[in-house]
Amino acid sequence: MKAIQDRIVEEANESAEQVIERARHQTSQIIADAKAEAEKITVSAQEEASQMMETRLNRARSMSSLEKRKAALSARQKLVDQVISEAVAHLCSLSPAEKISFYQDILRSQDNGTSTAEVVFSKQDMAISEKVTQPFEGRFKAAGTAGDFLGGLVIRRGRIEENLTFDLIIKNNRSELVQVAAGVLTPAKDGSGERAGSDEQSDENAAGSTDAAYSGNEEGTKA
C-alpha cells in the first residue's frame, strides 16, 4: 500500500511538473503574442496619428494660403476702388476752362444741328453752364435747376433723357473700369486684373475640397 501511495505521489508530482512546464510555456507564448500585438497596435496608432497630423498640417497650410490670397484680393480691390474714386474726383476738380472744353465736347457728340435740348448741370457746375452752351446757338439750353449728381451732364429732349453723369457712367461701366484700374495696378504678365473673381472662386473651391478630404481622413482614422 505504501509503495502504491508513493508511486501515485511520484506520478502526481511528475504530472504536476509537466502541467506547470506546459503552463509556463503557454504563459510565455501568450505574453510574447500579447507583446507582438501591442507593438502592432502601437505602430498602427502612431501611423494613424502621423497621418492625421499631416492631414491637419496640410489643411492648415492650404487655409493659410487661401487667407493670404483673399487678403491680397481684398487689398487690390480697395486699391481699384480708390483709383476709380480718385479718377472721378479728378474730373470734378478740373479747372473751369477744362470743364467747359470737356462738356462742350460731350455736347458736340450729341448735337444733330437742328433739334434743341435742355442741359442739366451739377450744382458745382452751374456757374459755367451758360459758357458751355453758348457756342451752340440755342440748340442746347442750360436748365435752371441743378441736378443731384457729382458731375457730368443730363441732356433732355422732351421726354427723352440722356444721362451722361459721372455717377451713372461709373455704375454702368464699373466692371470694365475695375479691369482697367486693375490692369494699371497689376503687371500685365500677372493677368490678375481680369482673373481676380475666378481666382477667388477657385480658392473657395479648393478650400471646400480640402475640408472634404480632411473630414474623410479623420472619419477613416476614427473607424
VOMI-68816 format. One line per 8 residues: for each residue z, y, x of C-alpha. Coordinates in Angstrom, 1 decimal, decimal comma. Each point is the difference from the previous one (the first is absolute). Example, Ala and Ser with C-alpha at 12.3 -4.5 7.8 and 13.67 -1.06 7.14 Angstrom:
2
7,8 -4,5 12,3; -0,7 3,4 1,4
This chain:
223
0,0 0,0 0,0; 1,0 2,4 2,8; -3,3 -0,7 1,8; -2,0 0,6 -3,2; 1,8 3,3 -0,6; -0,6 1,0 3,6; -3,6 -0,8 -0,3; -0,3 1,9 -3,2
1,7 3,0 1,6; -2,3 -0,3 3,0; -3,1 -0,2 -2,1; 1,3 2,9 -2,1; 0,6 2,1 3,2; -3,5 -0,8 1,3; -1,5 0,8 -3,4; 1,9 3,2 -0,2
-1,2 1,0 3,5; -3,6 -0,7 -1,1; 0,5 2,0 -3,1; 1,5 2,9 2,0; -2,8 -0,2 2,5; -2,6 0,1 -2,7; 1,8 2,8 -1,7; 0,1 1,9 3,3
-3,7 -0,6 0,5; -0,8 1,1 -3,6; 2,2 3,1 0,4; -1,7 1,0 3,2; -3,4 -0,5 -1,7; 1,1 2,0 -3,0; 1,3 2,8 2,3; -3,2 0,0 2,0
-2,2 0,1 -3,1; 2,1 2,8 -1,4; -0,3 2,0 3,2; -3,8 -0,6 0,0; -0,2 1,1 -3,7; 2,2 3,0 0,7; -2,3 1,0 2,9; -3,0 -0,3 -2,2
1,6 2,1 -2,7; 1,1 2,6 2,6; -3,5 0,2 1,5; -1,6 0,3 -3,5; 2,5 2,7 -1,0; -0,7 1,9 3,2; -3,7 -0,2 -0,6; 0,3 1,1 -3,6
2,3 2,9 1,0; -2,4 1,0 2,8; -3,0 -0,1 -2,5; 2,0 2,0 -2,5; 0,9 2,6 2,6; -3,6 0,2 1,2; -1,2 0,5 -3,5; 2,6 2,7 -0,6
-1,0 1,7 3,3; -3,7 -0,1 -0,9; 0,7 1,4 -3,4; 2,2 2,8 1,5; -2,8 0,8 2,5; -2,6 0,0 -2,8; 2,1 2,3 -2,2; 0,8 2,3 2,9
-3,8 0,3 0,8; -0,7 0,6 -3,7; 2,7 2,7 -0,3; -1,4 1,7 3,1; -3,5 0,0 -1,4; 1,2 1,4 -3,3; 1,9 2,7 1,7; -3,1 0,9 2,0
-2,2 0,1 -3,1; 2,6 2,1 -1,8; 0,2 2,5 2,9; -3,8 0,2 0,2; -0,3 0,5 -3,8; 2,5 2,9 0,3; -2,2 1,5 2,8; -3,1 -0,4 -2,2
1,7 1,8 -2,9; 1,1 2,7 2,4; -3,5 0,5 1,3; -1,4 0,3 -3,5; 2,8 2,5 -1,0; -0,6 2,0 3,1; -3,7 0,1 -0,7; 0,6 1,3 -3,5
2,5 2,6 1,3; -2,6 1,1 2,6; -2,6 0,6 -2,8; 2,6 1,9 -2,1; 0,9 2,2 3,1; -3,5 1,0 0,8; -0,5 3,7 0,5; -1,4 2,0 -3,0
-3,4 0,3 1,7; -0,1 -3,7 0,8; 1,0 -0,9 -3,6; -2,6 2,4 -1,5; -2,7 -1,7 2,1; 1,2 -3,5 -0,8; 0,2 0,7 -3,8; -3,4 1,6 0,0
-1,5 -3,0 1,6; 1,6 -2,1 -2,8; -1,5 2,3 -2,7; -3,4 -0,1 1,6; 0,0 -3,8 -0,3; 0,7 0,5 -3,7; -2,4 2,9 -0,7; -3,1 -0,9 -1,9
-1,2 3,6 0,0; 0,1 0,5 -3,8; 3,2 -1,2 -1,8; 3,3 1,8 0,2; 3,4 -1,4 0,6; 3,7 1,0 0,2; 1,8 -0,7 3,3; 3,7 -0,7 0,0
1,9 0,8 3,2; 3,5 -1,0 1,1; 2,7 2,7 -0,2; -0,2 0,3 3,8; -3,8 0,7 -0,1; -0,1 2,4 -3,0; -0,1 3,0 2,4; -3,4 -1,1 1,4
-1,5 -1,3 -3,2; -2,3 3,1 -0,6; -1,3 0,0 3,5; -0,8 -3,7 -0,2; -2,0 0,4 -3,2; -1,7 3,3 0,8; -3,2 -1,2 1,7; -0,9 -2,2 -3,0
-1,0 2,9 -2,3; 2,1 -1,0 -3,0; -0,9 -3,7 0,0; 3,6 -0,7 1,1; 2,9 2,0 -1,4; 3,6 -0,3 1,1; 2,4 -1,1 -2,7; 2,8 2,4 -0,9
2,7 -2,7 0,3; 0,9 -1,9 3,1; -0,1 -3,8 0,0; 3,0 -2,2 0,8; -1,3 -1,6 3,3; 0,3 0,5 3,7; -3,5 1,1 0,8; -3,7 -0,5 -0,8
-1,8 0,9 -3,2; -0,5 -1,1 -3,6; -3,4 0,9 -1,3; -0,4 0,2 -3,8; -3,3 0,1 -1,9; 0,9 0,0 -3,7; 1,9 -3,2 -0,6; -1,1 -1,6 3,2
2,4 0,4 2,9; -0,6 -0,8 3,6; 3,3 -0,6 1,9; -0,5 0,8 3,7; 3,7 0,6 0,8; 1,5 -1,4 3,1; 2,6 -1,9 -2,1; -2,6 -2,0 -1,9
-2,3 -0,5 3,0; 2,9 -1,6 1,9; 1,0 -2,1 -3,0; -3,5 -1,3 -0,7; -0,8 -0,7 3,7; 3,3 -1,0 1,3; -1,0 -3,5 1,2; -2,9 1,5 2,0
2,1 2,8 1,4; 2,6 -2,6 1,0; -2,6 -2,0 1,9; -1,4 3,2 1,7; 3,5 1,1 1,0; 1,0 -3,4 1,2; -3,2 -0,1 2,1; 1,0 3,2 1,7
3,5 -1,3 0,7; -1,0 -3,5 1,1; -2,4 -1,0 2,8; -3,3 -1,3 -1,4; 0,3 -3,4 1,6; 3,2 -0,6 -1,9; -1,7 0,4 -3,4; 3,5 0,1 -1,6
-0,9 3,1 -2,1; -2,2 -2,1 -2,2; 2,0 -3,2 0,3; 3,5 1,3 -0,6; 0,2 -1,3 -3,5; -1,5 -3,4 0,8; 2,2 -0,4 3,1; 3,1 0,7 -2,0
-1,0 -2,5 -2,7; -0,7 -2,6 2,8; 3,5 0,6 1,4; 1,6 -0,5 -3,4; -2,0 -3,2 -0,5; 1,1 -1,2 3,5; 3,6 0,7 -0,9; -0,3 -2,0 -3,2
-1,5 -2,9 2,0; 2,8 0,2 2,5; 2,7 0,0 -2,7; -1,6 -3,1 -1,7; -0,2 -1,9 3,3; 3,5 0,9 0,9; 1,4 -1,1 -3,4; -2,0 -3,3 0,3
1,4 -0,8 3,4; 3,6 0,7 -1,0; -0,3 -2,2 -3,0; -1,5 -2,8 2,1; 2,9 0,4 2,5; 2,6 -0,2 -2,7; -1,5 -3,1 -1,5
